[in-house]
Amino acid sequence: MNIMSLSVSYRKILVAIDGSQASSRAAEHAINLAQRYKASLIILHVLHLKTLRQISSSFITAPTFGLEEAKELKARAKKWTENINKKAKTNGLVSKTKIIEDTTSIVGSIVESAEEEGVDLIVVGTRGKTGFRRLLLGSVAQGVLAYAHCPVLAVR
C-alpha cells in the first residue's frame, strides 16, 4: 500500500497548552490542522495543583495559604486558553476551552480528557518553560505519546 494513498481525517483535535512558547507553536499547528480538516478544536490546560498543596501543607500556615497562588494560576490559564480560542474563532473554527484542576497526573488528565471528548488527534509541545518545567513538559509529551488512544503530534 502506498503511504500517499492513506486517507487521514480529523474531526476533533485537542491541543494541550501550558503557556510556553512550545505550547503556543503546538496551538498554531493545531489551528492549522483544524482548518485543513474542518475539525473542531479543544484547547486544554491542566492546572497541576499538587505542588502548590504540598508546599502549603509543609508549613504551619493559615488555611488560606496558597489560595492567591491558585487564583493566579487559574487566571493565567484562562488567559492562555482564551487567547488561543480567539485565534481559532478568528480562523472560522468551532472551538472550546477546558481547564482541568488535577493533583495527580497531567498526562492522565490529558489522555482521559481526549478519550472523553472523542478526539482524533492530540497536539502537544515538546518543551516547557525553563529548567525543571522543561523536563516536566518533556515527560508529559512522552507520557501522552505512550498512553494516548489516538495519534499524537509533538511540536517543537
MODELLER restraints for C-alpha pairs under 7 A, 6 or more apart:
rsr = mdl.restraints
at = mdl.atoms
rsr.add(forms.Gaussian(group=physical.xy_distance, feature=features.Distance(at['CA:9:A'], at['CA:37:A']), mean=6.41, stdev=0.5))
rsr.add(forms.Gaussian(group=physical.xy_distance, feature=features.Distance(at['CA:10:A'], at['CA:37:A']), mean=5.97, stdev=0.5))
rsr.add(forms.Gaussian(group=physical.xy_distance, feature=features.Distance(at['CA:10:A'], at['CA:39:A']), mean=5.98, stdev=0.5))
rsr.add(forms.Gaussian(group=physical.xy_distance, feature=features.Distance(at['CA:10:A'], at['CA:120:A']), mean=5.47, stdev=0.5))
rsr.add(forms.Gaussian(group=physical.xy_distance, feature=features.Distance(at['CA:10:A'], at['CA:121:A']), mean=6.80, stdev=0.5))
rsr.add(forms.Gaussian(group=physical.xy_distance, feature=features.Distance(at['CA:11:A'], at['CA:39:A']), mean=4.32, stdev=0.5))
rsr.add(forms.Gaussian(group=physical.xy_distance, feature=features.Distance(at['CA:11:A'], at['CA:40:A']), mean=6.22, stdev=0.5))
rsr.add(forms.Gaussian(group=physical.xy_distance, feature=features.Distance(at['CA:11:A'], at['CA:120:A']), mean=6.42, stdev=0.5))
rsr.add(forms.Gaussian(group=physical.xy_distance, feature=features.Distance(at['CA:12:A'], at['CA:39:A']), mean=5.22, stdev=0.5))
rsr.add(forms.Gaussian(group=physical.xy_distance, feature=features.Distance(at['CA:12:A'], at['CA:40:A']), mean=4.88, stdev=0.5))
rsr.add(forms.Gaussian(group=physical.xy_distance, feature=features.Distance(at['CA:12:A'], at['CA:41:A']), mean=5.90, stdev=0.5))
rsr.add(forms.Gaussian(group=physical.xy_distance, feature=features.Distance(at['CA:12:A'], at['CA:119:A']), mean=4.68, stdev=0.5))
rsr.add(forms.Gaussian(group=physical.xy_distance, feature=features.Distance(at['CA:12:A'], at['CA:120:A']), mean=5.48, stdev=0.5))
rsr.add(forms.Gaussian(group=physical.xy_distance, feature=features.Distance(at['CA:12:A'], at['CA:121:A']), mean=6.86, stdev=0.5))
rsr.add(forms.Gaussian(group=physical.xy_distance, feature=features.Distance(at['CA:13:A'], at['CA:30:A']), mean=6.96, stdev=0.5))
rsr.add(forms.Gaussian(group=physical.xy_distance, feature=features.Distance(at['CA:13:A'], at['CA:34:A']), mean=6.81, stdev=0.5))
rsr.add(forms.Gaussian(group=physical.xy_distance, feature=features.Distance(at['CA:13:A'], at['CA:39:A']), mean=6.70, stdev=0.5))
rsr.add(forms.Gaussian(group=physical.xy_distance, feature=features.Distance(at['CA:13:A'], at['CA:40:A']), mean=6.26, stdev=0.5))
rsr.add(forms.Gaussian(group=physical.xy_distance, feature=features.Distance(at['CA:13:A'], at['CA:41:A']), mean=4.95, stdev=0.5))
rsr.add(forms.Gaussian(group=physical.xy_distance, feature=features.Distance(at['CA:13:A'], at['CA:42:A']), mean=6.16, stdev=0.5))
rsr.add(forms.Gaussian(group=physical.xy_distance, feature=features.Distance(at['CA:13:A'], at['CA:119:A']), mean=5.56, stdev=0.5))
rsr.add(forms.Gaussian(group=physical.xy_distance, feature=features.Distance(at['CA:13:A'], at['CA:120:A']), mean=5.99, stdev=0.5))
rsr.add(forms.Gaussian(group=physical.xy_distance, feature=features.Distance(at['CA:13:A'], at['CA:121:A']), mean=4.93, stdev=0.5))
rsr.add(forms.Gaussian(group=physical.xy_distance, feature=features.Distance(at['CA:13:A'], at['CA:122:A']), mean=5.92, stdev=0.5))
rsr.add(forms.Gaussian(group=physical.xy_distance, feature=features.Distance(at['CA:14:A'], at['CA:41:A']), mean=5.83, stdev=0.5))
rsr.add(forms.Gaussian(group=physical.xy_distance, feature=features.Distance(at['CA:14:A'], at['CA:42:A']), mean=4.58, stdev=0.5))
rsr.add(forms.Gaussian(group=physical.xy_distance, feature=features.Distance(at['CA:14:A'], at['CA:43:A']), mean=6.00, stdev=0.5))
rsr.add(forms.Gaussian(group=physical.xy_distance, feature=features.Distance(at['CA:14:A'], at['CA:44:A']), mean=6.97, stdev=0.5))
rsr.add(forms.Gaussian(group=physical.xy_distance, feature=features.Distance(at['CA:14:A'], at['CA:114:A']), mean=6.70, stdev=0.5))
rsr.add(forms.Gaussian(group=physical.xy_distance, feature=features.Distance(at['CA:14:A'], at['CA:119:A']), mean=6.43, stdev=0.5))
rsr.add(forms.Gaussian(group=physical.xy_distance, feature=features.Distance(at['CA:14:A'], at['CA:121:A']), mean=6.33, stdev=0.5))
rsr.add(forms.Gaussian(group=physical.xy_distance, feature=features.Distance(at['CA:14:A'], at['CA:122:A']), mean=4.84, stdev=0.5))
rsr.add(forms.Gaussian(group=physical.xy_distance, feature=features.Distance(at['CA:14:A'], at['CA:123:A']), mean=6.17, stdev=0.5))
rsr.add(forms.Gaussian(group=physical.xy_distance, feature=features.Distance(at['CA:15:A'], at['CA:27:A']), mean=6.11, stdev=0.5))
rsr.add(forms.Gaussian(group=physical.xy_distance, feature=features.Distance(at['CA:15:A'], at['CA:30:A']), mean=6.38, stdev=0.5))
rsr.add(forms.Gaussian(group=physical.xy_distance, feature=features.Distance(at['CA:15:A'], at['CA:42:A']), mean=6.24, stdev=0.5))
rsr.add(forms.Gaussian(group=physical.xy_distance, feature=features.Distance(at['CA:15:A'], at['CA:43:A']), mean=5.16, stdev=0.5))
rsr.add(forms.Gaussian(group=physical.xy_distance, feature=features.Distance(at['CA:15:A'], at['CA:44:A']), mean=6.03, stdev=0.5))
rsr.add(forms.Gaussian(group=physical.xy_distance, feature=features.Distance(at['CA:15:A'], at['CA:122:A']), mean=5.79, stdev=0.5))
rsr.add(forms.Gaussian(group=physical.xy_distance, feature=features.Distance(at['CA:15:A'], at['CA:123:A']), mean=4.61, stdev=0.5))
rsr.add(forms.Gaussian(group=physical.xy_distance, feature=features.Distance(at['CA:15:A'], at['CA:124:A']), mean=5.97, stdev=0.5))
rsr.add(forms.Gaussian(group=physical.xy_distance, feature=features.Distance(at['CA:16:A'], at['CA:43:A']), mean=6.23, stdev=0.5))
rsr.add(forms.Gaussian(group=physical.xy_distance, feature=features.Distance(at['CA:16:A'], at['CA:44:A']), mean=4.74, stdev=0.5))
rsr.add(forms.Gaussian(group=physical.xy_distance, feature=features.Distance(at['CA:16:A'], at['CA:45:A']), mean=5.77, stdev=0.5))
rsr.add(forms.Gaussian(group=physical.xy_distance, feature=features.Distance(at['CA:16:A'], at['CA:123:A']), mean=6.43, stdev=0.5))
rsr.add(forms.Gaussian(group=physical.xy_distance, feature=features.Distance(at['CA:16:A'], at['CA:124:A']), mean=5.39, stdev=0.5))
rsr.add(forms.Gaussian(group=physical.xy_distance, feature=features.Distance(at['CA:17:A'], at['CA:23:A']), mean=4.89, stdev=0.5))
rsr.add(forms.Gaussian(group=physical.xy_distance, feature=features.Distance(at['CA:17:A'], at['CA:44:A']), mean=6.13, stdev=0.5))
rsr.add(forms.Gaussian(group=physical.xy_distance, feature=features.Distance(at['CA:17:A'], at['CA:45:A']), mean=5.32, stdev=0.5))
rsr.add(forms.Gaussian(group=physical.xy_distance, feature=features.Distance(at['CA:17:A'], at['CA:124:A']), mean=6.96, stdev=0.5))
rsr.add(forms.Gaussian(group=physical.xy_distance, feature=features.Distance(at['CA:18:A'], at['CA:45:A']), mean=6.14, stdev=0.5))
rsr.add(forms.Gaussian(group=physical.xy_distance, feature=features.Distance(at['CA:19:A'], at['CA:80:A']), mean=6.02, stdev=0.5))
rsr.add(forms.Gaussian(group=physical.xy_distance, feature=features.Distance(at['CA:20:A'], at['CA:128:A']), mean=5.58, stdev=0.5))
rsr.add(forms.Gaussian(group=physical.xy_distance, feature=features.Distance(at['CA:20:A'], at['CA:129:A']), mean=5.27, stdev=0.5))
rsr.add(forms.Gaussian(group=physical.xy_distance, feature=features.Distance(at['CA:22:A'], at['CA:125:A']), mean=4.83, stdev=0.5))
rsr.add(forms.Gaussian(group=physical.xy_distance, feature=features.Distance(at['CA:22:A'], at['CA:126:A']), mean=6.48, stdev=0.5))
rsr.add(forms.Gaussian(group=physical.xy_distance, feature=features.Distance(at['CA:22:A'], at['CA:127:A']), mean=5.73, stdev=0.5))
rsr.add(forms.Gaussian(group=physical.xy_distance, feature=features.Distance(at['CA:22:A'], at['CA:128:A']), mean=6.42, stdev=0.5))
rsr.add(forms.Gaussian(group=physical.xy_distance, feature=features.Distance(at['CA:22:A'], at['CA:155:A']), mean=6.96, stdev=0.5))
rsr.add(forms.Gaussian(group=physical.xy_distance, feature=features.Distance(at['CA:22:A'], at['CA:156:A']), mean=5.88, stdev=0.5))
rsr.add(forms.Gaussian(group=physical.xy_distance, feature=features.Distance(at['CA:23:A'], at['CA:124:A']), mean=6.45, stdev=0.5))
rsr.add(forms.Gaussian(group=physical.xy_distance, feature=features.Distance(at['CA:23:A'], at['CA:125:A']), mean=4.61, stdev=0.5))
rsr.add(forms.Gaussian(group=physical.xy_distance, feature=features.Distance(at['CA:25:A'], at['CA:155:A']), mean=6.87, stdev=0.5))
rsr.add(forms.Gaussian(group=physical.xy_distance, feature=features.Distance(at['CA:26:A'], at['CA:123:A']), mean=6.15, stdev=0.5))
rsr.add(forms.Gaussian(group=physical.xy_distance, feature=features.Distance(at['CA:26:A'], at['CA:124:A']), mean=5.69, stdev=0.5))
rsr.add(forms.Gaussian(group=physical.xy_distance, feature=features.Distance(at['CA:26:A'], at['CA:125:A']), mean=5.28, stdev=0.5))
rsr.add(forms.Gaussian(group=physical.xy_distance, feature=features.Distance(at['CA:26:A'], at['CA:155:A']), mean=5.33, stdev=0.5))
rsr.add(forms.Gaussian(group=physical.xy_distance, feature=features.Distance(at['CA:30:A'], at['CA:123:A']), mean=6.37, stdev=0.5))
rsr.add(forms.Gaussian(group=physical.xy_distance, feature=features.Distance(at['CA:31:A'], at['CA:88:A']), mean=6.06, stdev=0.5))
rsr.add(forms.Gaussian(group=physical.xy_distance, feature=features.Distance(at['CA:34:A'], at['CA:40:A']), mean=6.26, stdev=0.5))
rsr.add(forms.Gaussian(group=physical.xy_distance, feature=features.Distance(at['CA:34:A'], at['CA:41:A']), mean=6.55, stdev=0.5))
rsr.add(forms.Gaussian(group=physical.xy_distance, feature=features.Distance(at['CA:35:A'], at['CA:93:A']), mean=6.79, stdev=0.5))
rsr.add(forms.Gaussian(group=physical.xy_distance, feature=features.Distance(at['CA:40:A'], at['CA:93:A']), mean=6.28, stdev=0.5))
rsr.add(forms.Gaussian(group=physical.xy_distance, feature=features.Distance(at['CA:40:A'], at['CA:94:A']), mean=4.92, stdev=0.5))
rsr.add(forms.Gaussian(group=physical.xy_distance, feature=features.Distance(at['CA:40:A'], at['CA:95:A']), mean=5.55, stdev=0.5))
rsr.add(forms.Gaussian(group=physical.xy_distance, feature=features.Distance(at['CA:41:A'], at['CA:94:A']), mean=6.36, stdev=0.5))
rsr.add(forms.Gaussian(group=physical.xy_distance, feature=features.Distance(at['CA:41:A'], at['CA:95:A']), mean=4.53, stdev=0.5))
rsr.add(forms.Gaussian(group=physical.xy_distance, feature=features.Distance(at['CA:41:A'], at['CA:96:A']), mean=6.54, stdev=0.5))
rsr.add(forms.Gaussian(group=physical.xy_distance, feature=features.Distance(at['CA:42:A'], at['CA:95:A']), mean=5.67, stdev=0.5))
rsr.add(forms.Gaussian(group=physical.xy_distance, feature=features.Distance(at['CA:42:A'], at['CA:96:A']), mean=5.13, stdev=0.5))
rsr.add(forms.Gaussian(group=physical.xy_distance, feature=features.Distance(at['CA:42:A'], at['CA:97:A']), mean=5.82, stdev=0.5))
rsr.add(forms.Gaussian(group=physical.xy_distance, feature=features.Distance(at['CA:43:A'], at['CA:81:A']), mean=6.19, stdev=0.5))
rsr.add(forms.Gaussian(group=physical.xy_distance, feature=features.Distance(at['CA:43:A'], at['CA:96:A']), mean=6.17, stdev=0.5))
rsr.add(forms.Gaussian(group=physical.xy_distance, feature=features.Distance(at['CA:43:A'], at['CA:97:A']), mean=4.66, stdev=0.5))
rsr.add(forms.Gaussian(group=physical.xy_distance, feature=features.Distance(at['CA:43:A'], at['CA:98:A']), mean=6.05, stdev=0.5))
rsr.add(forms.Gaussian(group=physical.xy_distance, feature=features.Distance(at['CA:44:A'], at['CA:97:A']), mean=5.99, stdev=0.5))
rsr.add(forms.Gaussian(group=physical.xy_distance, feature=features.Distance(at['CA:44:A'], at['CA:98:A']), mean=4.82, stdev=0.5))
rsr.add(forms.Gaussian(group=physical.xy_distance, feature=features.Distance(at['CA:44:A'], at['CA:99:A']), mean=5.80, stdev=0.5))
rsr.add(forms.Gaussian(group=physical.xy_distance, feature=features.Distance(at['CA:45:A'], at['CA:77:A']), mean=6.54, stdev=0.5))
rsr.add(forms.Gaussian(group=physical.xy_distance, feature=features.Distance(at['CA:45:A'], at['CA:98:A']), mean=6.47, stdev=0.5))
rsr.add(forms.Gaussian(group=physical.xy_distance, feature=features.Distance(at['CA:45:A'], at['CA:99:A']), mean=4.91, stdev=0.5))
rsr.add(forms.Gaussian(group=physical.xy_distance, feature=features.Distance(at['CA:45:A'], at['CA:100:A']), mean=6.39, stdev=0.5))
rsr.add(forms.Gaussian(group=physical.xy_distance, feature=features.Distance(at['CA:46:A'], at['CA:99:A']), mean=5.81, stdev=0.5))
rsr.add(forms.Gaussian(group=physical.xy_distance, feature=features.Distance(at['CA:46:A'], at['CA:100:A']), mean=4.80, stdev=0.5))
rsr.add(forms.Gaussian(group=physical.xy_distance, feature=features.Distance(at['CA:46:A'], at['CA:101:A']), mean=5.94, stdev=0.5))
rsr.add(forms.Gaussian(group=physical.xy_distance, feature=features.Distance(at['CA:46:A'], at['CA:102:A']), mean=6.59, stdev=0.5))
rsr.add(forms.Gaussian(group=physical.xy_distance, feature=features.Distance(at['CA:46:A'], at['CA:106:A']), mean=6.22, stdev=0.5))
rsr.add(forms.Gaussian(group=physical.xy_distance, feature=features.Distance(at['CA:47:A'], at['CA:100:A']), mean=5.96, stdev=0.5))
rsr.add(forms.Gaussian(group=physical.xy_distance, feature=features.Distance(at['CA:47:A'], at['CA:101:A']), mean=4.73, stdev=0.5))
rsr.add(forms.Gaussian(group=physical.xy_distance, feature=features.Distance(at['CA:47:A'], at['CA:102:A']), mean=5.92, stdev=0.5))
rsr.add(forms.Gaussian(group=physical.xy_distance, feature=features.Distance(at['CA:48:A'], at['CA:101:A']), mean=6.34, stdev=0.5))
rsr.add(forms.Gaussian(group=physical.xy_distance, feature=features.Distance(at['CA:48:A'], at['CA:102:A']), mean=5.17, stdev=0.5))
rsr.add(forms.Gaussian(group=physical.xy_distance, feature=features.Distance(at['CA:48:A'], at['CA:103:A']), mean=5.63, stdev=0.5))
rsr.add(forms.Gaussian(group=physical.xy_distance, feature=features.Distance(at['CA:48:A'], at['CA:106:A']), mean=6.69, stdev=0.5))
rsr.add(forms.Gaussian(group=physical.xy_distance, feature=features.Distance(at['CA:49:A'], at['CA:101:A']), mean=6.79, stdev=0.5))
rsr.add(forms.Gaussian(group=physical.xy_distance, feature=features.Distance(at['CA:49:A'], at['CA:102:A']), mean=6.09, stdev=0.5))
rsr.add(forms.Gaussian(group=physical.xy_distance, feature=features.Distance(at['CA:49:A'], at['CA:103:A']), mean=5.17, stdev=0.5))
rsr.add(forms.Gaussian(group=physical.xy_distance, feature=features.Distance(at['CA:50:A'], at['CA:103:A']), mean=4.36, stdev=0.5))
rsr.add(forms.Gaussian(group=physical.xy_distance, feature=features.Distance(at['CA:50:A'], at['CA:104:A']), mean=6.67, stdev=0.5))
rsr.add(forms.Gaussian(group=physical.xy_distance, feature=features.Distance(at['CA:52:A'], at['CA:66:A']), mean=6.65, stdev=0.5))
rsr.add(forms.Gaussian(group=physical.xy_distance, feature=features.Distance(at['CA:56:A'], at['CA:65:A']), mean=6.21, stdev=0.5))
rsr.add(forms.Gaussian(group=physical.xy_distance, feature=features.Distance(at['CA:56:A'], at['CA:66:A']), mean=6.15, stdev=0.5))
rsr.add(forms.Gaussian(group=physical.xy_distance, feature=features.Distance(at['CA:81:A'], at['CA:97:A']), mean=5.99, stdev=0.5))
rsr.add(forms.Gaussian(group=physical.xy_distance, feature=features.Distance(at['CA:85:A'], at['CA:95:A']), mean=6.46, stdev=0.5))
rsr.add(forms.Gaussian(group=physical.xy_distance, feature=features.Distance(at['CA:85:A'], at['CA:96:A']), mean=6.69, stdev=0.5))
rsr.add(forms.Gaussian(group=physical.xy_distance, feature=features.Distance(at['CA:85:A'], at['CA:97:A']), mean=6.84, stdev=0.5))
rsr.add(forms.Gaussian(group=physical.xy_distance, feature=features.Distance(at['CA:88:A'], at['CA:95:A']), mean=6.61, stdev=0.5))
rsr.add(forms.Gaussian(group=physical.xy_distance, feature=features.Distance(at['CA:89:A'], at['CA:95:A']), mean=6.91, stdev=0.5))
rsr.add(forms.Gaussian(group=physical.xy_distance, feature=features.Distance(at['CA:106:A'], at['CA:140:A']), mean=6.88, stdev=0.5))
rsr.add(forms.Gaussian(group=physical.xy_distance, feature=features.Distance(at['CA:107:A'], at['CA:140:A']), mean=5.52, stdev=0.5))
rsr.add(forms.Gaussian(group=physical.xy_distance, feature=features.Distance(at['CA:107:A'], at['CA:143:A']), mean=5.81, stdev=0.5))
rsr.add(forms.Gaussian(group=physical.xy_distance, feature=features.Distance(at['CA:107:A'], at['CA:144:A']), mean=5.67, stdev=0.5))
rsr.add(forms.Gaussian(group=physical.xy_distance, feature=features.Distance(at['CA:111:A'], at['CA:144:A']), mean=6.38, stdev=0.5))
rsr.add(forms.Gaussian(group=physical.xy_distance, feature=features.Distance(at['CA:111:A'], at['CA:147:A']), mean=6.88, stdev=0.5))
rsr.add(forms.Gaussian(group=physical.xy_distance, feature=features.Distance(at['CA:111:A'], at['CA:148:A']), mean=5.45, stdev=0.5))
rsr.add(forms.Gaussian(group=physical.xy_distance, feature=features.Distance(at['CA:120:A'], at['CA:150:A']), mean=5.81, stdev=0.5))
rsr.add(forms.Gaussian(group=physical.xy_distance, feature=features.Distance(at['CA:120:A'], at['CA:151:A']), mean=6.94, stdev=0.5))
rsr.add(forms.Gaussian(group=physical.xy_distance, feature=features.Distance(at['CA:121:A'], at['CA:150:A']), mean=5.85, stdev=0.5))
rsr.add(forms.Gaussian(group=physical.xy_distance, feature=features.Distance(at['CA:121:A'], at['CA:151:A']), mean=5.17, stdev=0.5))
rsr.add(forms.Gaussian(group=physical.xy_distance, feature=features.Distance(at['CA:121:A'], at['CA:152:A']), mean=5.74, stdev=0.5))
rsr.add(forms.Gaussian(group=physical.xy_distance, feature=features.Distance(at['CA:122:A'], at['CA:151:A']), mean=6.49, stdev=0.5))
rsr.add(forms.Gaussian(group=physical.xy_distance, feature=features.Distance(at['CA:122:A'], at['CA:152:A']), mean=4.73, stdev=0.5))
rsr.add(forms.Gaussian(group=physical.xy_distance, feature=features.Distance(at['CA:122:A'], at['CA:153:A']), mean=6.19, stdev=0.5))
rsr.add(forms.Gaussian(group=physical.xy_distance, feature=features.Distance(at['CA:123:A'], at['CA:152:A']), mean=5.78, stdev=0.5))
rsr.add(forms.Gaussian(group=physical.xy_distance, feature=features.Distance(at['CA:123:A'], at['CA:153:A']), mean=4.72, stdev=0.5))
rsr.add(forms.Gaussian(group=physical.xy_distance, feature=features.Distance(at['CA:123:A'], at['CA:154:A']), mean=5.99, stdev=0.5))
rsr.add(forms.Gaussian(group=physical.xy_distance, feature=features.Distance(at['CA:124:A'], at['CA:141:A']), mean=6.30, stdev=0.5))
rsr.add(forms.Gaussian(group=physical.xy_distance, feature=features.Distance(at['CA:124:A'], at['CA:153:A']), mean=6.35, stdev=0.5))
rsr.add(forms.Gaussian(group=physical.xy_distance, feature=features.Distance(at['CA:124:A'], at['CA:154:A']), mean=5.05, stdev=0.5))
rsr.add(forms.Gaussian(group=physical.xy_distance, feature=features.Distance(at['CA:124:A'], at['CA:155:A']), mean=6.12, stdev=0.5))
rsr.add(forms.Gaussian(group=physical.xy_distance, feature=features.Distance(at['CA:125:A'], at['CA:141:A']), mean=6.92, stdev=0.5))
rsr.add(forms.Gaussian(group=physical.xy_distance, feature=features.Distance(at['CA:125:A'], at['CA:154:A']), mean=5.56, stdev=0.5))
rsr.add(forms.Gaussian(group=physical.xy_distance, feature=features.Distance(at['CA:125:A'], at['CA:155:A']), mean=4.75, stdev=0.5))
rsr.add(forms.Gaussian(group=physical.xy_distance, feature=features.Distance(at['CA:125:A'], at['CA:156:A']), mean=5.93, stdev=0.5))
rsr.add(forms.Gaussian(group=physical.xy_distance, feature=features.Distance(at['CA:126:A'], at['CA:137:A']), mean=6.44, stdev=0.5))
rsr.add(forms.Gaussian(group=physical.xy_distance, feature=features.Distance(at['CA:126:A'], at['CA:138:A']), mean=5.30, stdev=0.5))
rsr.add(forms.Gaussian(group=physical.xy_distance, feature=features.Distance(at['CA:126:A'], at['CA:141:A']), mean=5.83, stdev=0.5))
rsr.add(forms.Gaussian(group=physical.xy_distance, feature=features.Distance(at['CA:126:A'], at['CA:154:A']), mean=5.86, stdev=0.5))
rsr.add(forms.Gaussian(group=physical.xy_distance, feature=features.Distance(at['CA:126:A'], at['CA:155:A']), mean=5.80, stdev=0.5))
rsr.add(forms.Gaussian(group=physical.xy_distance, feature=features.Distance(at['CA:126:A'], at['CA:156:A']), mean=5.38, stdev=0.5))
rsr.add(forms.Gaussian(group=physical.xy_distance, feature=features.Distance(at['CA:127:A'], at['CA:134:A']), mean=5.13, stdev=0.5))
rsr.add(forms.Gaussian(group=physical.xy_distance, feature=features.Distance(at['CA:127:A'], at['CA:137:A']), mean=5.59, stdev=0.5))
rsr.add(forms.Gaussian(group=physical.xy_distance, feature=features.Distance(at['CA:127:A'], at['CA:138:A']), mean=5.44, stdev=0.5))
rsr.add(forms.Gaussian(group=physical.xy_distance, feature=features.Distance(at['CA:127:A'], at['CA:156:A']), mean=6.85, stdev=0.5))
rsr.add(forms.Gaussian(group=physical.xy_distance, feature=features.Distance(at['CA:128:A'], at['CA:134:A']), mean=4.05, stdev=0.5))
rsr.add(forms.Gaussian(group=physical.xy_distance, feature=features.Distance(at['CA:128:A'], at['CA:137:A']), mean=5.05, stdev=0.5))
rsr.add(forms.Gaussian(group=physical.xy_distance, feature=features.Distance(at['CA:141:A'], at['CA:154:A']), mean=6.87, stdev=0.5))
rsr.add(forms.Gaussian(group=physical.xy_distance, feature=features.Distance(at['CA:145:A'], at['CA:152:A']), mean=5.97, stdev=0.5))
